[in-house]
Amino acid sequence: MKHLFALDPDVTFLNHGSFGACPHGVLEVQQALRLQLEREPVHFFNRVYEPLLDAARDTLARFLSANADDFAFVTNATTAVNAVLRSFSFAPGDELLLTSHGYNACNNVARFVAEQSGARVVVAEVPFPLSDAAEIVEAVLAAVTPKTRLALIDHVTSPTAVVFPIVELVQALEGRGVAVLVDGAHSPGQEPLALDALGASYFTGNLHKWTCAPKGAAFLHVRRDRQASVRPATISHGANASRAGRSRFRLEFDWQGTHDPTPFLSVPAALEQVAAMVPGGWDEVRSRSRALVRAMRAVLLDVVGGPPAVPESLLGMMATVVLPASTGSRLPLTVGGGLDPLQDALWERHRIEVPVFTFAGQKCLRVSAHLHSSLVDAQKLAEALRGLL
């Protein structure tokens, strides 16, 4: 189905996980919205924007099984993490819990907030490779102390592509009085979500990744009892607006200055169009992609050797493969960009786009599967790796 997406047909694209991929039809909807905005910007922002935003929020809320009043659109998950952590009231000596599989950008936000408030960052060392979900829960809960105020927990980890047992973690942590901010950057579309039932204090997810909306679409879901204390990173007109029937949370997050809102407004089109690509809708999108990424991993392990890093039960629509330590060791160092030389070599010599990185001292490679992917993509990568090993 690659022809349905705006992807270069000459590139073997195995890195959907980084920035997603947008279907042609969704981009057409976005362009129509942009033209509507530019034809009469004042009319659009003053009379058209809010009803369209509310409709998009309602659609998203149904997709994620939650109340629309608890959602705010943001440009990406890191923006949401900034809003929550920089609004949270930490005192000197409080502890902010992360995991060793956390996303670097969000970890940086946590460290910044801790430095400003006198709080302390504690990192739960979750092993990798992993044998089962119990190892994750045990490592996280072992790091909790009476001083732990908030835990920033990934649902699907970015570097290691592990699906954390988020329901069990949220129940255990919130049950101990620890507020949980779920970094679900990879969750919407990849994992079935029921946010009201989950009960986390805060949950953020990107919509430009697995739901295939345009770049710049994400959300922040805040439990009702936590909303009064959460402020957006940009304080604007909503801070003193007097509007009946709209919470301060919505007023502040819905308007943070002039920007292009069309990624938010295109979310319903993305949810509808991707679901329509297969007969079984989103359930089939997930099941097909999960089966494909497991087959991809098997093809790669046949070449690089070694056991799988995690059991299939902890995989979603991505998989990380640990490479032999010497893989690509004779390749020249990357000039600019900061990419691994092996990643550059795969791109320059084979037009294969796949992330290569070092995690916990191990050279790793991560593949992603979506409807535009095929097993042939992984086979091409396997042959290229065979030549580079």
GUMI-575339 format. One record per residue (C-alpha): residue in three letters; x, y, z. Coordinates in steps of 0.25 Angstrom, whole numbers, padded with zeros to 4 digits. Example, Ala and Ser with C-alpha at 12.3 -4.5 7.8 and 13.67 -1.06 7.14 Angstrom:
GUMI-575339
<node lumnu="ALA" east="0049" north="-0018" up="0031"/>
<node lumnu="SER" east="0055" north="-0004" up="0029"/>
This chain:
GUMI-575339
<node lumnu="MET" east="0000" north="0000" up="0000"/>
<node lumnu="LYS" east="0012" north="0009" up="-0001"/>
<node lumnu="HIS" east="0006" north="0017" up="-0013"/>
<node lumnu="LEU" east="-0005" north="0022" up="-0003"/>
<node lumnu="PHE" east="0006" north="0029" up="0005"/>
<node lumnu="ALA" east="0014" north="0041" up="0001"/>
<node lumnu="LEU" east="0027" north="0033" up="0002"/>
<node lumnu="ASP" east="0038" north="0032" up="-0008"/>
<node lumnu="PRO" east="0036" north="0019" up="-0016"/>
<node lumnu="ASP" east="0051" north="0018" up="-0018"/>
<node lumnu="VAL" east="0054" north="0018" up="-0003"/>
<node lumnu="THR" east="0053" north="0005" up="0006"/>
<node lumnu="PHE" east="0046" north="0012" up="0018"/>
<node lumnu="LEU" east="0047" north="0004" up="0031"/>
<node lumnu="ASN" east="0047" north="0016" up="0040"/>
<node lumnu="HIS" east="0032" north="0020" up="0041"/>
<node lumnu="GLY" east="0035" north="0021" up="0056"/>
<node lumnu="SER" east="0043" north="0034" up="0056"/>
<node lumnu="PHE" east="0033" north="0043" up="0049"/>
<node lumnu="GLY" east="0022" north="0035" up="0043"/>
<node lumnu="ALA" east="0017" north="0035" up="0028"/>
<node lumnu="CYS" east="0005" north="0043" up="0023"/>
<node lumnu="PRO" east="-0005" north="0037" up="0013"/>
<node lumnu="HIS" east="-0007" north="0046" up="0000"/>
<node lumnu="GLY" east="-0022" north="0047" up="0004"/>
<node lumnu="VAL" east="-0019" north="0053" up="0018"/>
<node lumnu="LEU" east="-0009" north="0063" up="0012"/>
<node lumnu="GLU" east="-0020" north="0067" up="0002"/>
<node lumnu="VAL" east="-0030" north="0070" up="0014"/>
<node lumnu="GLN" east="-0019" north="0078" up="0021"/>
<node lumnu="GLN" east="-0016" north="0086" up="0008"/>
<node lumnu="ALA" east="-0031" north="0089" up="0007"/>
<node lumnu="LEU" east="-0031" north="0094" up="0021"/>
<node lumnu="ARG" east="-0019" north="0103" up="0019"/>
<node lumnu="LEU" east="-0025" north="0109" up="0007"/>
<node lumnu="GLN" east="-0038" north="0112" up="0014"/>
<node lumnu="LEU" east="-0030" north="0118" up="0025"/>
<node lumnu="GLU" east="-0022" north="0127" up="0016"/>
<node lumnu="ARG" east="-0035" north="0132" up="0008"/>
<node lumnu="GLU" east="-0040" north="0139" up="0020"/>
<node lumnu="PRO" east="-0031" north="0137" up="0033"/>
<node lumnu="VAL" east="-0039" north="0146" up="0042"/>
<node lumnu="HIS" east="-0052" north="0139" up="0039"/>
<node lumnu="PHE" east="-0045" north="0125" up="0040"/>
<node lumnu="PHE" east="-0039" north="0128" up="0054"/>
<node lumnu="ASN" east="-0050" north="0135" up="0060"/>
<node lumnu="ARG" east="-0062" north="0127" up="0054"/>
<node lumnu="VAL" east="-0058" north="0114" up="0048"/>
<node lumnu="TYR" east="-0046" north="0109" up="0056"/>
<node lumnu="GLU" east="-0052" north="0106" up="0069"/>
<node lumnu="PRO" east="-0064" north="0098" up="0064"/>
<node lumnu="LEU" east="-0054" north="0090" up="0055"/>
<node lumnu="LEU" east="-0045" north="0088" up="0067"/>
<node lumnu="ASP" east="-0056" north="0083" up="0076"/>
<node lumnu="ALA" east="-0060" north="0073" up="0065"/>
<node lumnu="ALA" east="-0046" north="0068" up="0063"/>
<node lumnu="ARG" east="-0045" north="0066" up="0078"/>
<node lumnu="ASP" east="-0058" north="0059" up="0079"/>
<node lumnu="THR" east="-0053" north="0049" up="0068"/>
<node lumnu="LEU" east="-0040" north="0047" up="0075"/>
<node lumnu="ALA" east="-0047" north="0045" up="0089"/>
<node lumnu="ARG" east="-0056" north="0034" up="0083"/>
<node lumnu="PHE" east="-0043" north="0027" up="0077"/>
<node lumnu="LEU" east="-0036" north="0027" up="0090"/>
<node lumnu="SER" east="-0049" north="0024" up="0099"/>
<node lumnu="ALA" east="-0048" north="0037" up="0107"/>
<node lumnu="ASN" east="-0056" north="0049" up="0110"/>
<node lumnu="ALA" east="-0053" north="0061" up="0100"/>
<node lumnu="ASP" east="-0053" north="0071" up="0111"/>
<node lumnu="ASP" east="-0040" north="0064" up="0116"/>
<node lumnu="PHE" east="-0032" north="0066" up="0103"/>
<node lumnu="ALA" east="-0023" north="0077" up="0098"/>
<node lumnu="PHE" east="-0016" north="0078" up="0085"/>
<node lumnu="VAL" east="-0001" north="0080" up="0085"/>
<node lumnu="THR" east="0009" north="0080" up="0074"/>
<node lumnu="ASN" east="0017" north="0068" up="0079"/>
<node lumnu="ALA" east="0018" north="0059" up="0092"/>
<node lumnu="THR" east="0031" north="0066" up="0096"/>
<node lumnu="THR" east="0022" north="0079" up="0097"/>
<node lumnu="ALA" east="0012" north="0072" up="0106"/>
<node lumnu="VAL" east="0023" north="0067" up="0115"/>
<node lumnu="ASN" east="0028" north="0081" up="0116"/>
<node lumnu="ALA" east="0015" north="0086" up="0120"/>
<node lumnu="VAL" east="0012" north="0076" up="0131"/>
<node lumnu="LEU" east="0026" north="0075" up="0137"/>
<node lumnu="ARG" east="0028" north="0090" up="0137"/>
<node lumnu="SER" east="0014" north="0092" up="0143"/>
<node lumnu="PHE" east="0016" north="0082" up="0154"/>
<node lumnu="SER" east="0019" north="0087" up="0168"/>
<node lumnu="PHE" east="0032" north="0080" up="0172"/>
<node lumnu="ALA" east="0039" north="0083" up="0185"/>
<node lumnu="PRO" east="0054" north="0081" up="0189"/>
<node lumnu="GLY" east="0056" north="0067" up="0192"/>
<node lumnu="ASP" east="0044" north="0062" up="0184"/>
<node lumnu="GLU" east="0048" north="0051" up="0174"/>
<node lumnu="LEU" east="0044" north="0050" up="0159"/>
<node lumnu="LEU" east="0045" north="0036" up="0154"/>
<node lumnu="LEU" east="0049" north="0032" up="0140"/>
<node lumnu="THR" east="0053" north="0019" up="0134"/>
<node lumnu="SER" east="0066" north="0015" up="0126"/>
<node lumnu="HIS" east="0058" north="0013" up="0114"/>
<node lumnu="GLY" east="0052" north="0027" up="0114"/>
<node lumnu="TYR" east="0053" north="0037" up="0102"/>
<node lumnu="ASN" east="0065" north="0047" up="0103"/>
<node lumnu="ALA" east="0057" north="0059" up="0100"/>
<node lumnu="CYS" east="0047" north="0057" up="0111"/>
<node lumnu="ASN" east="0058" north="0052" up="0121"/>
<node lumnu="ASN" east="0064" north="0066" up="0118"/>
<node lumnu="VAL" east="0051" north="0073" up="0122"/>
<node lumnu="ALA" east="0051" north="0065" up="0135"/>
<node lumnu="ARG" east="0066" north="0069" up="0138"/>
<node lumnu="PHE" east="0063" north="0083" up="0135"/>
<node lumnu="VAL" east="0051" north="0084" up="0145"/>
<node lumnu="ALA" east="0058" north="0076" up="0155"/>
<node lumnu="GLU" east="0070" north="0086" up="0155"/>
<node lumnu="GLN" east="0060" north="0098" up="0156"/>
<node lumnu="SER" east="0052" north="0092" up="0167"/>
<node lumnu="GLY" east="0063" north="0085" up="0176"/>
<node lumnu="ALA" east="0056" north="0072" up="0173"/>
<node lumnu="ARG" east="0064" north="0059" up="0169"/>
<node lumnu="VAL" east="0063" north="0050" up="0157"/>
<node lumnu="VAL" east="0063" north="0036" up="0160"/>
<node lumnu="VAL" east="0065" north="0026" up="0148"/>
<node lumnu="ALA" east="0059" north="0012" up="0149"/>
<node lumnu="GLU" east="0069" north="0002" up="0142"/>
<node lumnu="VAL" east="0060" north="-0006" up="0133"/>
<node lumnu="PRO" east="0069" north="-0018" up="0127"/>
<node lumnu="PHE" east="0071" north="-0019" up="0112"/>
<node lumnu="PRO" east="0070" north="-0030" up="0107"/>
<node lumnu="LEU" east="0057" north="-0034" up="0114"/>
<node lumnu="SER" east="0051" north="-0047" up="0117"/>
<node lumnu="ASP" east="0037" north="-0043" up="0122"/>
<node lumnu="ALA" east="0028" north="-0031" up="0126"/>
<node lumnu="ALA" east="0030" north="-0035" up="0141"/>
<node lumnu="GLU" east="0044" north="-0030" up="0140"/>
<node lumnu="ILE" east="0039" north="-0016" up="0136"/>
<node lumnu="VAL" east="0029" north="-0015" up="0147"/>
<node lumnu="GLU" east="0039" north="-0020" up="0157"/>
<node lumnu="ALA" east="0050" north="-0010" up="0153"/>
<node lumnu="VAL" east="0041" north="0002" up="0153"/>
<node lumnu="LEU" east="0034" north="-0001" up="0166"/>
<node lumnu="ALA" east="0047" north="-0004" up="0173"/>
<node lumnu="ALA" east="0051" north="0010" up="0170"/>
<node lumnu="VAL" east="0039" north="0017" up="0177"/>
<node lumnu="THR" east="0041" north="0023" up="0190"/>
<node lumnu="PRO" east="0033" north="0031" up="0200"/>
<node lumnu="LYS" east="0039" north="0044" up="0193"/>
<node lumnu="THR" east="0034" north="0040" up="0179"/>
<node lumnu="ARG" east="0024" north="0050" up="0174"/>
<node lumnu="LEU" east="0023" north="0047" up="0159"/>
<node lumnu="ALA" east="0027" north="0036" up="0149"/>
<node lumnu="LEU" east="0030" north="0039" up="0135"/>
<node lumnu="ILE" east="0028" north="0025" up="0128"/>
<node lumnu="ASP" east="0028" north="0021" up="0113"/>
<node lumnu="HIS" east="0017" north="0013" up="0108"/>
<node lumnu="VAL" east="0025" north="0008" up="0096"/>
<node lumnu="THR" east="0039" north="0012" up="0097"/>
<node lumnu="SER" east="0046" north="0019" up="0086"/>
<node lumnu="PRO" east="0060" north="0013" up="0085"/>
<node lumnu="THR" east="0057" north="-0001" up="0090"/>
<node lumnu="ALA" east="0043" north="-0003" up="0084"/>
<node lumnu="VAL" east="0038" north="-0010" up="0096"/>
<node lumnu="VAL" east="0023" north="-0009" up="0100"/>
<node lumnu="PHE" east="0023" north="-0006" up="0115"/>
<node lumnu="PRO" east="0011" north="-0013" up="0123"/>
<node lumnu="ILE" east="0005" north="0001" up="0125"/>
<node lumnu="VAL" east="-0008" north="-0003" up="0131"/>
<node lumnu="GLU" east="-0001" north="-0010" up="0143"/>
<node lumnu="LEU" east="0009" north="0001" up="0144"/>
<node lumnu="VAL" east="-0001" north="0012" up="0145"/>
<node lumnu="GLN" east="-0010" north="0004" up="0155"/>
<node lumnu="ALA" east="0002" north="0001" up="0164"/>
<node lumnu="LEU" east="0008" north="0015" up="0164"/>
<node lumnu="GLU" east="-0004" north="0023" up="0165"/>
<node lumnu="GLY" east="-0009" north="0014" up="0176"/>
<node lumnu="ARG" east="0004" north="0018" up="0184"/>
<node lumnu="GLY" east="0000" north="0033" up="0182"/>
<node lumnu="VAL" east="0010" north="0035" up="0170"/>
<node lumnu="ALA" east="0005" north="0043" up="0159"/>
<node lumnu="VAL" east="0008" north="0036" up="0146"/>
<node lumnu="LEU" east="0011" north="0044" up="0133"/>
<node lumnu="VAL" east="0011" north="0034" up="0122"/>
<node lumnu="ASP" east="0019" north="0037" up="0110"/>
<node lumnu="GLY" east="0011" north="0030" up="0099"/>
<node lumnu="ALA" east="0018" north="0037" up="0087"/>
<node lumnu="HIS" east="0017" north="0023" up="0080"/>
<node lumnu="SER" east="0004" north="0019" up="0086"/>
<node lumnu="PRO" east="-0008" north="0024" up="0077"/>
<node lumnu="GLY" east="-0011" north="0015" up="0066"/>
<node lumnu="GLN" east="0000" north="0005" up="0070"/>
<node lumnu="GLU" east="-0007" north="0001" up="0083"/>
<node lumnu="PRO" east="-0022" north="0000" up="0086"/>
<node lumnu="LEU" east="-0024" north="0011" up="0097"/>
<node lumnu="ALA" east="-0035" north="0014" up="0107"/>
<node lumnu="LEU" east="-0030" north="0026" up="0114"/>
<node lumnu="ASP" east="-0042" north="0028" up="0124"/>
<node lumnu="ALA" east="-0041" north="0013" up="0128"/>
<node lumnu="LEU" east="-0026" north="0014" up="0129"/>
<node lumnu="GLY" east="-0027" north="0025" up="0140"/>
<node lumnu="ALA" east="-0013" north="0032" up="0138"/>
<node lumnu="SER" east="-0012" north="0046" up="0143"/>
<node lumnu="TYR" east="-0006" north="0050" up="0130"/>
<node lumnu="PHE" east="-0004" north="0043" up="0116"/>
<node lumnu="THR" east="0002" north="0049" up="0104"/>
<node lumnu="GLY" east="0003" north="0043" up="0090"/>
<node lumnu="ASN" east="0007" north="0047" up="0076"/>
<node lumnu="LEU" east="-0003" north="0046" up="0065"/>
<node lumnu="HIS" east="0007" north="0048" up="0053"/>
<node lumnu="LYS" east="0014" north="0035" up="0056"/>
<node lumnu="TRP" east="0005" north="0022" up="0055"/>
<node lumnu="THR" east="-0009" north="0029" up="0053"/>
<node lumnu="CYS" east="-0002" north="0036" up="0041"/>
<node lumnu="ALA" east="-0007" north="0050" up="0043"/>
<node lumnu="PRO" east="0002" north="0062" up="0038"/>
<node lumnu="LYS" east="0014" north="0066" up="0045"/>
<node lumnu="GLY" east="0011" north="0075" up="0057"/>
<node lumnu="ALA" east="-0001" north="0067" up="0063"/>
<node lumnu="ALA" east="-0001" north="0062" up="0077"/>
<node lumnu="PHE" east="-0010" north="0062" up="0089"/>
<node lumnu="LEU" east="-0009" north="0063" up="0104"/>
<node lumnu="HIS" east="-0020" north="0056" up="0113"/>
<node lumnu="VAL" east="-0021" north="0061" up="0127"/>
<node lumnu="ARG" east="-0030" north="0054" up="0138"/>
<node lumnu="ARG" east="-0040" north="0064" up="0142"/>
<node lumnu="ASP" east="-0035" north="0065" up="0156"/>
<node lumnu="ARG" east="-0021" north="0070" up="0151"/>
<node lumnu="GLN" east="-0026" north="0080" up="0141"/>
<node lumnu="ALA" east="-0026" north="0092" up="0149"/>
<node lumnu="SER" east="-0011" north="0092" up="0151"/>
<node lumnu="VAL" east="-0006" north="0089" up="0137"/>
<node lumnu="ARG" east="-0003" north="0101" up="0129"/>
<node lumnu="PRO" east="0002" north="0101" up="0114"/>
<node lumnu="ALA" east="0017" north="0105" up="0112"/>
<node lumnu="THR" east="0012" north="0117" up="0105"/>
<node lumnu="ILE" east="0002" north="0126" up="0113"/>
<node lumnu="SER" east="-0007" north="0134" up="0104"/>
<node lumnu="HIS" east="-0021" north="0140" up="0104"/>
<node lumnu="GLY" east="-0027" north="0128" up="0110"/>
<node lumnu="ALA" east="-0021" north="0131" up="0124"/>
<node lumnu="ASN" east="-0032" north="0142" up="0126"/>
<node lumnu="ALA" east="-0042" north="0139" up="0116"/>
<node lumnu="SER" east="-0057" north="0138" up="0122"/>
<node lumnu="ARG" east="-0064" north="0128" up="0114"/>
<node lumnu="ALA" east="-0076" north="0120" up="0119"/>
<node lumnu="GLY" east="-0076" north="0106" up="0117"/>
<node lumnu="ARG" east="-0061" north="0104" up="0114"/>
<node lumnu="SER" east="-0051" north="0100" up="0125"/>
<node lumnu="ARG" east="-0039" north="0108" up="0127"/>
<node lumnu="PHE" east="-0031" north="0096" up="0123"/>
<node lumnu="ARG" east="-0037" north="0096" up="0109"/>
<node lumnu="LEU" east="-0037" north="0111" up="0108"/>
<node lumnu="GLU" east="-0022" north="0112" up="0111"/>
<node lumnu="PHE" east="-0018" north="0100" up="0102"/>
<node lumnu="ASP" east="-0027" north="0103" up="0090"/>
<node lumnu="TRP" east="-0021" north="0117" up="0087"/>
<node lumnu="GLN" east="-0006" north="0119" up="0089"/>
<node lumnu="GLY" east="-0004" north="0129" up="0079"/>
<node lumnu="THR" east="-0005" north="0129" up="0064"/>
<node lumnu="HIS" east="0000" north="0116" up="0057"/>
<node lumnu="ASP" east="-0004" north="0106" up="0047"/>
<node lumnu="PRO" east="-0015" north="0098" up="0053"/>
<node lumnu="THR" east="-0017" north="0089" up="0041"/>
<node lumnu="PRO" east="-0010" north="0077" up="0046"/>
<node lumnu="PHE" east="-0020" north="0076" up="0058"/>
<node lumnu="LEU" east="-0032" north="0078" up="0049"/>
<node lumnu="SER" east="-0027" north="0067" up="0039"/>
<node lumnu="VAL" east="-0027" north="0057" up="0050"/>
<node lumnu="PRO" east="-0041" north="0052" up="0047"/>
<node lumnu="ALA" east="-0037" north="0049" up="0033"/>
<node lumnu="ALA" east="-0025" north="0042" up="0037"/>
<node lumnu="LEU" east="-0032" north="0033" up="0046"/>
<node lumnu="GLU" east="-0043" north="0030" up="0036"/>
<node lumnu="GLN" east="-0034" north="0028" up="0024"/>
<node lumnu="VAL" east="-0024" north="0019" up="0030"/>
<node lumnu="ALA" east="-0035" north="0010" up="0036"/>
<node lumnu="ALA" east="-0041" north="0009" up="0022"/>
<node lumnu="MET" east="-0029" north="0004" up="0016"/>
<node lumnu="VAL" east="-0032" north="-0010" up="0021"/>
<node lumnu="PRO" east="-0045" north="-0017" up="0023"/>
<node lumnu="GLY" east="-0044" north="-0019" up="0038"/>
<node lumnu="GLY" east="-0041" north="-0004" up="0041"/>
<node lumnu="TRP" east="-0031" north="-0001" up="0052"/>
<node lumnu="ASP" east="-0031" north="-0015" up="0058"/>
<node lumnu="GLU" east="-0026" north="-0020" up="0045"/>
<node lumnu="VAL" east="-0016" north="-0009" up="0044"/>
<node lumnu="ARG" east="-0010" north="-0013" up="0057"/>
<node lumnu="SER" east="-0011" north="-0028" up="0055"/>
<node lumnu="ARG" east="-0005" north="-0028" up="0041"/>
<node lumnu="SER" east="0007" north="-0019" up="0045"/>
<node lumnu="ARG" east="0010" north="-0027" up="0058"/>
<node lumnu="ALA" east="0011" north="-0040" up="0050"/>
<node lumnu="LEU" east="0019" north="-0033" up="0039"/>
<node lumnu="VAL" east="0029" north="-0027" up="0049"/>
<node lumnu="ARG" east="0031" north="-0041" up="0056"/>
<node lumnu="ALA" east="0034" north="-0047" up="0042"/>
<node lumnu="MET" east="0044" north="-0035" up="0039"/>
<node lumnu="ARG" east="0051" north="-0037" up="0052"/>
<node lumnu="ALA" east="0053" north="-0052" up="0049"/>
<node lumnu="VAL" east="0059" north="-0049" up="0035"/>
<node lumnu="LEU" east="0069" north="-0040" up="0042"/>
<node lumnu="LEU" east="0072" north="-0049" up="0053"/>
<node lumnu="ASP" east="0076" north="-0060" up="0043"/>
<node lumnu="VAL" east="0087" north="-0050" up="0038"/>
<node lumnu="VAL" east="0092" north="-0044" up="0050"/>
<node lumnu="GLY" east="0090" north="-0056" up="0059"/>
<node lumnu="GLY" east="0087" north="-0056" up="0074"/>
<node lumnu="PRO" east="0074" north="-0057" up="0082"/>
<node lumnu="PRO" east="0063" north="-0047" up="0081"/>
<node lumnu="ALA" east="0064" north="-0036" up="0091"/>
<node lumnu="VAL" east="0050" north="-0037" up="0096"/>
<node lumnu="PRO" east="0039" north="-0047" up="0095"/>
<node lumnu="GLU" east="0028" north="-0045" up="0084"/>
<node lumnu="SER" east="0018" north="-0042" up="0095"/>
<node lumnu="LEU" east="0026" north="-0028" up="0097"/>
<node lumnu="LEU" east="0026" north="-0024" up="0083"/>
<node lumnu="GLY" east="0016" north="-0015" up="0076"/>
<node lumnu="MET" east="0019" north="-0010" up="0062"/>
<node lumnu="MET" east="0034" north="-0008" up="0064"/>
<node lumnu="ALA" east="0045" north="-0017" up="0068"/>
<node lumnu="THR" east="0059" north="-0014" up="0072"/>
<node lumnu="VAL" east="0070" north="-0024" up="0068"/>
<node lumnu="VAL" east="0084" north="-0024" up="0075"/>
<node lumnu="LEU" east="0095" north="-0024" up="0065"/>
<node lumnu="PRO" east="0109" north="-0031" up="0067"/>
<node lumnu="ALA" east="0118" north="-0021" up="0073"/>
<node lumnu="SER" east="0127" north="-0020" up="0061"/>
<node lumnu="THR" east="0116" north="-0017" up="0051"/>
<node lumnu="GLY" east="0120" north="-0005" up="0042"/>
<node lumnu="SER" east="0133" north="-0003" up="0051"/>
<node lumnu="ARG" east="0141" north="-0001" up="0038"/>
<node lumnu="LEU" east="0132" north="0010" up="0032"/>
<node lumnu="PRO" east="0136" north="0024" up="0032"/>
<node lumnu="LEU" east="0131" north="0033" up="0043"/>
<node lumnu="THR" east="0119" north="0041" up="0039"/>
<node lumnu="VAL" east="0122" north="0056" up="0035"/>
<node lumnu="GLY" east="0111" north="0064" up="0041"/>
<node lumnu="GLY" east="0097" north="0060" up="0045"/>
<node lumnu="GLY" east="0102" north="0051" up="0057"/>
<node lumnu="LEU" east="0096" north="0038" up="0050"/>
<node lumnu="ASP" east="0103" north="0025" up="0052"/>
<node lumnu="PRO" east="0112" north="0022" up="0041"/>
<node lumnu="LEU" east="0104" north="0009" up="0038"/>
<node lumnu="GLN" east="0091" north="0016" up="0037"/>
<node lumnu="ASP" east="0098" north="0026" up="0027"/>
<node lumnu="ALA" east="0104" north="0014" up="0019"/>
<node lumnu="LEU" east="0091" north="0007" up="0018"/>
<node lumnu="TRP" east="0085" north="0020" up="0012"/>
<node lumnu="GLU" east="0096" north="0024" up="0003"/>
<node lumnu="ARG" east="0099" north="0011" up="-0003"/>
<node lumnu="HIS" east="0085" north="0004" up="-0002"/>
<node lumnu="ARG" east="0075" north="0015" up="0000"/>
<node lumnu="ILE" east="0070" north="0008" up="0012"/>
<node lumnu="GLU" east="0065" north="0017" up="0023"/>
<node lumnu="VAL" east="0066" north="0011" up="0037"/>
<node lumnu="PRO" east="0071" north="0016" up="0050"/>
<node lumnu="VAL" east="0084" north="0010" up="0056"/>
<node lumnu="PHE" east="0089" north="0015" up="0070"/>
<node lumnu="THR" east="0096" north="0010" up="0083"/>
<node lumnu="PHE" east="0087" north="0007" up="0095"/>
<node lumnu="ALA" east="0093" north="0002" up="0108"/>
<node lumnu="GLY" east="0106" north="-0001" up="0101"/>
<node lumnu="GLN" east="0100" north="-0009" up="0090"/>
<node lumnu="LYS" east="0099" north="-0005" up="0075"/>
<node lumnu="CYS" east="0085" north="-0007" up="0071"/>
<node lumnu="LEU" east="0076" north="-0005" up="0059"/>
<node lumnu="ARG" east="0060" north="-0003" up="0060"/>
<node lumnu="VAL" east="0050" north="-0006" up="0049"/>
<node lumnu="SER" east="0036" north="-0002" up="0048"/>
<node lumnu="ALA" east="0024" north="-0008" up="0041"/>
<node lumnu="HIS" east="0012" north="0000" up="0036"/>
<node lumnu="LEU" east="0002" north="-0003" up="0024"/>
<node lumnu="HIS" east="0013" north="0003" up="0014"/>
<node lumnu="SER" east="0023" north="-0007" up="0019"/>
<node lumnu="SER" east="0026" north="-0021" up="0013"/>
<node lumnu="LEU" east="0035" north="-0033" up="0017"/>
<node lumnu="VAL" east="0043" north="-0030" up="0004"/>
<node lumnu="ASP" east="0047" north="-0017" up="0011"/>
<node lumnu="ALA" east="0053" north="-0025" up="0022"/>
<node lumnu="GLN" east="0059" north="-0035" up="0013"/>
<node lumnu="LYS" east="0066" north="-0024" up="0005"/>
<node lumnu="LEU" east="0072" north="-0019" up="0019"/>
<node lumnu="ALA" east="0076" north="-0033" up="0022"/>
<node lumnu="GLU" east="0084" north="-0034" up="0009"/>
<node lumnu="ALA" east="0090" north="-0020" up="0011"/>
<node lumnu="LEU" east="0095" north="-0024" up="0025"/>
<node lumnu="ARG" east="0100" north="-0037" up="0021"/>
<node lumnu="GLY" east="0110" north="-0029" up="0012"/>
<node lumnu="LEU" east="0114" north="-0019" up="0023"/>
<node lumnu="LEU" east="0116" north="-0029" up="0034"/>
